[in-house]
């Protein structure tokens, strides 16, 4: 594991966003770039910087597919406490070229049976 120490939260977010942006920009394969995204307050600054770069025309999400790994069971995506809502409010709604079909977030309203 590589540990990167920065002076403060804003500099760490900028470093992380620049790192992600470089990986996306350097991706030259025919298939989309796959990006796993966490939720919570820690990555919000990274999402803001990635969105800023996207809005400024410095970074494209047109060939990016995203996956989030968690969602609350029983919450529809419109609920303001769902991760779907969180990710759209804090990231996806601020991107100019993210394709909705490339956003993958678990369905909190799935009909599932828990094992006994």
Secondary structure, DSSP 4 states (H G I P E B T S, - for coil): ------SSHHHHHHHHHHHHHHHHHH--SSSPEEEEE--SSTTHHHHHHHHHHHHTTS---TTEEEEE----TT--TTSTTSHHHHHHHHTGGG-SS--GGGEE---TT-------
